[in-house]
Amino acid sequence: MIKLTIDGQVIETAAGSTLLEAAQQAGVTIPTLCHLADLTPEGACRVCVVEVEGARGLVTACTYPASEGLVVRTNVNLP
Ligand code: FES
């Protein structure tokens, strides 16, 4: 298990999860379009982009691996 922060909420998730899966487990809604469960994520539509502290740009939550200590923001209106 790993811990990361999404919208100020510390979340524990299984290693190998994506940011989308971690957010869903925590009840944080991230909209998706091209993501379909049970299919290989493509990251094509970019509807699910989120901000990861330290990353160069926005990342696609459906493909980005959750990792220990990440700080993620899904809503620009949050502090
Ligand atoms: S849902 Fe399309 S890129 Fe993530």
Backbone and ligand atoms as CSV (ligand in chain L), in Angstrom:
chain,resi,resn,atom,element,x,y,z
A,1,MET,N,N,0.843,-1.188,0.000
A,1,MET,CA,C,0.000,0.000,0.000
A,1,MET,C,C,0.883,1.245,0.000
A,2,ILE,N,N,0.382,2.287,-0.637
A,2,ILE,CA,C,1.097,3.565,-0.689
A,2,ILE,C,C,0.142,4.681,-0.263
A,3,LYS,N,N,0.724,5.801,0.171
A,3,LYS,CA,C,-0.085,6.944,0.581
A,3,LYS,C,C,0.209,8.119,-0.333
A,4,LEU,N,N,-0.855,8.808,-0.733
A,4,LEU,CA,C,-0.715,10.021,-1.515
A,4,LEU,C,C,-1.820,10.970,-1.095
A,5,THR,N,N,-1.731,12.209,-1.542
A,5,THR,CA,C,-2.730,13.211,-1.174
A,5,THR,C,C,-3.473,13.660,-2.425
A,6,ILE,N,N,-4.800,13.573,-2.364
A,6,ILE,CA,C,-5.624,14.060,-3.471
A,6,ILE,C,C,-6.594,15.090,-2.902
A,7,ASP,N,N,-6.509,16.304,-3.401
A,7,ASP,CA,C,-7.354,17.413,-2.931
A,7,ASP,C,C,-7.299,17.555,-1.413
A,8,GLY,N,N,-6.118,17.417,-0.856
A,8,GLY,CA,C,-5.924,17.603,0.575
A,8,GLY,C,C,-6.280,16.398,1.426
A,9,GLN,N,N,-6.732,15.352,0.791
A,9,GLN,CA,C,-7.156,14.143,1.497
A,9,GLN,C,C,-6.052,13.078,1.369
A,10,VAL,N,N,-5.555,12.585,2.497
A,10,VAL,CA,C,-4.545,11.521,2.433
A,10,VAL,C,C,-5.260,10.218,2.123
A,11,ILE,N,N,-4.773,9.547,1.094
A,11,ILE,CA,C,-5.414,8.339,0.576
A,11,ILE,C,C,-4.411,7.203,0.581
A,12,GLU,N,N,-4.866,6.046,0.998
A,12,GLU,CA,C,-4.030,4.847,0.935
A,12,GLU,C,C,-4.577,3.974,-0.185
A,13,THR,N,N,-3.700,3.566,-1.079
A,13,THR,CA,C,-4.142,2.747,-2.208
A,13,THR,C,C,-3.104,1.672,-2.498
A,14,ALA,N,N,-3.504,0.703,-3.270
A,14,ALA,CA,C,-2.596,-0.392,-3.615
A,14,ALA,C,C,-1.529,0.086,-4.594
A,15,ALA,N,N,-0.313,-0.379,-4.416
A,15,ALA,CA,C,0.748,-0.083,-5.375
A,15,ALA,C,C,0.294,-0.590,-6.737
A,16,GLY,N,N,0.568,0.184,-7.787
A,16,GLY,CA,C,0.160,-0.212,-9.127
A,16,GLY,C,C,-1.154,0.422,-9.559
A,17,SER,N,N,-1.806,1.133,-8.633
A,17,SER,CA,C,-3.045,1.826,-8.994
A,17,SER,C,C,-2.725,3.071,-9.809
A,18,THR,N,N,-3.687,3.510,-10.584
A,18,THR,CA,C,-3.556,4.803,-11.259
A,18,THR,C,C,-4.134,5.887,-10.348
A,19,LEU,N,N,-3.870,7.140,-10.698
A,19,LEU,CA,C,-4.460,8.233,-9.921
A,19,LEU,C,C,-5.979,8.175,-9.993
A,20,LEU,N,N,-6.520,7.790,-11.118
A,20,LEU,CA,C,-7.975,7.685,-11.257
A,20,LEU,C,C,-8.530,6.638,-10.297
A,21,GLU,N,N,-7.903,5.497,-10.225
A,21,GLU,CA,C,-8.374,4.436,-9.328
A,21,GLU,C,C,-8.264,4.874,-7.865
A,22,ALA,N,N,-7.165,5.536,-7.530
A,22,ALA,CA,C,-6.986,6.009,-6.157
A,22,ALA,C,C,-8.063,7.032,-5.806
A,23,ALA,N,N,-8.344,7.941,-6.730
A,23,ALA,CA,C,-9.366,8.958,-6.488
A,23,ALA,C,C,-10.736,8.306,-6.332
A,24,GLN,N,N,-11.049,7.370,-7.180
A,24,GLN,CA,C,-12.350,6.693,-7.100
A,24,GLN,C,C,-12.513,5.980,-5.765
A,25,GLN,N,N,-11.457,5.362,-5.286
A,25,GLN,CA,C,-11.524,4.670,-3.994
A,25,GLN,C,C,-11.803,5.653,-2.860
A,26,ALA,N,N,-11.352,6.893,-3.035
A,26,ALA,CA,C,-11.518,7.910,-1.986
A,26,ALA,C,C,-12.789,8.727,-2.178
A,27,GLY,N,N,-13.547,8.425,-3.204
A,27,GLY,CA,C,-14.782,9.156,-3.444
A,27,GLY,C,C,-14.588,10.480,-4.157
A,28,VAL,N,N,-13.405,10.690,-4.730
A,28,VAL,CA,C,-13.133,11.917,-5.496
A,28,VAL,C,C,-13.495,11.640,-6.955
A,29,THR,N,N,-14.364,12.464,-7.498
A,29,THR,CA,C,-14.811,12.253,-8.874
A,29,THR,C,C,-13.887,12.944,-9.860
A,30,ILE,N,N,-13.373,12.189,-10.807
A,30,ILE,CA,C,-12.594,12.739,-11.921
A,30,ILE,C,C,-13.327,12.311,-13.192
A,31,PRO,N,N,-13.756,13.258,-14.001
A,31,PRO,CA,C,-14.487,12.881,-15.215
A,31,PRO,C,C,-13.591,12.131,-16.195
A,32,THR,N,N,-14.184,11.216,-16.948
A,32,THR,CA,C,-13.448,10.446,-17.954
A,32,THR,C,C,-14.272,10.375,-19.228
A,33,LEU,N,N,-13.602,10.068,-20.318
A,33,LEU,CA,C,-14.306,9.876,-21.582
A,33,LEU,C,C,-13.801,8.603,-22.264
A,34,CYS,N,N,-12.489,8.522,-22.494
A,34,CYS,CA,C,-11.966,7.373,-23.236
A,34,CYS,C,C,-11.619,6.198,-22.328
A,35,HIS,N,N,-11.636,6.406,-21.014
A,35,HIS,CA,C,-11.264,5.333,-20.093
A,35,HIS,C,C,-12.397,4.312,-19.959
A,36,LEU,N,N,-12.087,3.071,-20.206
A,36,LEU,CA,C,-13.049,1.996,-20.012
A,36,LEU,C,C,-12.400,0.948,-19.125
A,37,ALA,N,N,-13.085,0.596,-18.046
A,37,ALA,CA,C,-12.562,-0.429,-17.141
A,37,ALA,C,C,-12.309,-1.706,-17.926
A,38,ASP,N,N,-11.284,-2.422,-17.555
A,38,ASP,CA,C,-10.906,-3.703,-18.165
A,38,ASP,C,C,-10.212,-3.559,-19.517
A,39,LEU,N,N,-10.042,-2.339,-20.024
A,39,LEU,CA,C,-9.270,-2.151,-21.251
A,39,LEU,C,C,-7.987,-1.397,-20.909
A,40,THR,N,N,-6.969,-1.554,-21.709
A,40,THR,CA,C,-5.710,-0.849,-21.484
A,40,THR,C,C,-5.947,0.654,-21.619
A,41,PRO,N,N,-5.552,1.439,-20.611
A,41,PRO,CA,C,-5.763,2.891,-20.711
A,41,PRO,C,C,-4.954,3.495,-21.850
A,42,GLU,N,N,-5.573,4.409,-22.578
A,42,GLU,CA,C,-4.925,5.037,-23.728
A,42,GLU,C,C,-4.474,6.466,-23.419
A,43,GLY,N,N,-5.186,7.149,-22.549
A,43,GLY,CA,C,-4.839,8.536,-22.247
A,43,GLY,C,C,-5.043,9.445,-23.432
A,44,ALA,N,N,-6.046,9.180,-24.232
A,44,ALA,CA,C,-6.234,9.895,-25.494
A,44,ALA,C,C,-7.040,11.186,-25.381
A,45,CYS,N,N,-8.096,11.198,-24.593
A,45,CYS,CA,C,-9.006,12.353,-24.625
A,45,CYS,C,C,-8.566,13.489,-23.710
A,46,ARG,N,N,-7.843,13.187,-22.665
A,46,ARG,CA,C,-7.338,14.158,-21.682
A,46,ARG,C,C,-8.446,14.837,-20.869
A,47,VAL,N,N,-9.604,14.249,-20.843
A,47,VAL,CA,C,-10.688,14.782,-20.015
A,47,VAL,C,C,-10.342,14.647,-18.532
A,48,CYS,N,N,-9.515,13.667,-18.191
A,48,CYS,CA,C,-9.235,13.340,-16.797
A,48,CYS,C,C,-7.979,14.023,-16.251
A,49,VAL,N,N,-7.492,15.064,-16.917
A,49,VAL,CA,C,-6.225,15.661,-16.470
A,49,VAL,C,C,-6.328,16.234,-15.059
A,50,VAL,N,N,-5.235,16.078,-14.315
A,50,VAL,CA,C,-5.114,16.592,-12.956
A,50,VAL,C,C,-3.732,17.217,-12.800
A,51,GLU,N,N,-3.576,17.972,-11.724
A,51,GLU,CA,C,-2.291,18.601,-11.441
A,51,GLU,C,C,-1.547,17.762,-10.413
A,52,VAL,N,N,-0.302,17.442,-10.706
A,52,VAL,CA,C,0.551,16.720,-9.760
A,52,VAL,C,C,1.694,17.647,-9.397
A,53,GLU,N,N,1.861,17.877,-8.099
A,53,GLU,CA,C,2.915,18.773,-7.633
A,53,GLU,C,C,4.267,18.295,-8.148
A,54,GLY,N,N,4.996,19.182,-8.807
A,54,GLY,CA,C,6.318,18.857,-9.315
A,54,GLY,C,C,6.330,18.358,-10.750
A,55,ALA,N,N,5.175,18.019,-11.299
A,55,ALA,CA,C,5.124,17.546,-12.686
A,55,ALA,C,C,5.184,18.743,-13.628
A,56,ARG,N,N,5.680,18.555,-14.821
A,56,ARG,CA,C,5.866,19.660,-15.766
A,56,ARG,C,C,4.543,20.212,-16.300
A,57,GLY,N,N,3.551,19.378,-16.416
A,57,GLY,CA,C,2.250,19.832,-16.927
A,57,GLY,C,C,1.158,19.003,-16.302
A,58,LEU,N,N,-0.035,19.125,-16.829
A,58,LEU,CA,C,-1.138,18.311,-16.330
A,58,LEU,C,C,-0.931,16.870,-16.788
A,59,VAL,N,N,-1.362,15.930,-15.976
A,59,VAL,CA,C,-1.192,14.513,-16.316
A,59,VAL,C,C,-2.564,13.850,-16.405
A,60,THR,N,N,-2.645,12.787,-17.166
A,60,THR,CA,C,-3.916,12.062,-17.291
A,60,THR,C,C,-4.046,11.081,-16.125
A,61,ALA,N,N,-5.095,11.277,-15.326
A,61,ALA,CA,C,-5.290,10.455,-14.128
A,61,ALA,C,C,-5.514,8.989,-14.466
A,62,CYS,N,N,-6.042,8.708,-15.647
A,62,CYS,CA,C,-6.353,7.310,-15.989
A,62,CYS,C,C,-5.113,6.509,-16.353
A,63,THR,N,N,-3.990,7.193,-16.594
A,63,THR,CA,C,-2.769,6.473,-16.960
A,63,THR,C,C,-1.617,6.698,-15.979
A,64,TYR,N,N,-1.693,7.762,-15.190
A,64,TYR,CA,C,-0.561,8.132,-14.335
A,64,TYR,C,C,-0.521,7.242,-13.094
A,65,PRO,N,N,0.597,6.610,-12.834
A,65,PRO,CA,C,0.668,5.712,-11.682
A,65,PRO,C,C,0.691,6.464,-10.352
A,66,ALA,N,N,-0.112,6.002,-9.427
A,66,ALA,CA,C,-0.070,6.548,-8.070
A,66,ALA,C,C,1.244,6.128,-7.436
A,67,SER,N,N,1.871,7.047,-6.715
A,67,SER,CA,C,3.106,6.671,-6.028
A,67,SER,C,C,3.174,7.395,-4.691
A,68,GLU,N,N,4.006,6.855,-3.830
A,68,GLU,CA,C,4.128,7.332,-2.454
A,68,GLU,C,C,4.430,8.824,-2.420
A,69,GLY,N,N,3.649,9.557,-1.646
A,69,GLY,CA,C,3.915,10.962,-1.398
A,69,GLY,C,C,3.435,11.941,-2.452
A,70,LEU,N,N,2.804,11.461,-3.511
A,70,LEU,CA,C,2.320,12.389,-4.538
A,70,LEU,C,C,1.285,13.340,-3.947
A,71,VAL,N,N,1.296,14.571,-4.442
A,71,VAL,CA,C,0.278,15.551,-4.063
A,71,VAL,C,C,-0.459,15.931,-5.345
A,72,VAL,N,N,-1.751,15.641,-5.364
A,72,VAL,CA,C,-2.559,15.769,-6.583
A,72,VAL,C,C,-3.703,16.742,-6.324
A,73,ARG,N,N,-3.977,17.584,-7.307
A,73,ARG,CA,C,-5.146,18.463,-7.224
A,73,ARG,C,C,-6.018,18.198,-8.440
A,74,THR,N,N,-7.309,17.987,-8.179
A,74,THR,CA,C,-8.224,17.712,-9.285
A,74,THR,C,C,-9.091,18.912,-9.603
A,75,ASN,N,N,-9.025,19.945,-8.751
A,75,ASN,CA,C,-9.934,21.074,-8.889
A,75,ASN,C,C,-9.145,22.353,-8.644
A,76,VAL,N,N,-9.077,23.220,-9.612
A,76,VAL,CA,C,-8.274,24.431,-9.470
A,76,VAL,C,C,-8.877,25.404,-8.471
A,77,ASN,N,N,-10.112,25.204,-8.066
A,77,ASN,CA,C,-10.749,26.104,-7.106
A,77,ASN,C,C,-10.417,25.743,-5.659
A,78,LEU,N,N,-9.724,24.631,-5.446
A,78,LEU,CA,C,-9.336,24.254,-4.096
A,78,LEU,C,C,-8.054,24.984,-3.719
A,79,PRO,N,N,-7.850,25.266,-2.435
A,79,PRO,CA,C,-6.633,25.980,-2.015
A,79,PRO,C,C,-5.392,25.136,-2.211
L,1,FES,S1,S,-10.179,9.406,-19.651
L,1,FES,FE1,FE,-9.381,9.921,-21.563
L,1,FES,S2,S,-7.326,10.387,-21.130
L,1,FES,FE2,FE,-8.111,9.755,-19.223
